[in-house]
């Protein structure tokens, strides 16, 4: 069953593919976006390389106002004109790709991560812990 992370970003700070990939490289995380896409139009699997291996996650850009009706905690996120990147995964390597990618969206683009399964906002530390746990489960 897929698991989802929601990353809320101010529209003015939301990265394009190139900026996101550059931020991953600059943060020295073991992940990179594998194929250039237009994030505003892309809905579907987003290829990512983690520790040199091909993987990825399901990516959708969603309306923050629509999601706030389902998850009231999102309505109080203090961002101007928020948008949401939904990162869904099912396997450990996809989990690592999603959490590593979300980490950079928080640290470099001032995003806020919401875990809809638990109904909780996650701190950058919690996102980084999630990435470490997922990486530990990826078979060597």
Buried (B, 14 or more C-beta within 10 A) or exposed (E): EEBBBBBBBBEEBBBEBEBBBBBBEEEEBBBBBBEEBEBEEBEEBBBBBBEEEEBBBBBBBBEBEEBBEEBEBBEEBEBEEBBBBBBBBEBBBBBBBBBBBBBBBBBBBBBBBBBBEEEEBBEBEBBBBBBEEBBEEBEE
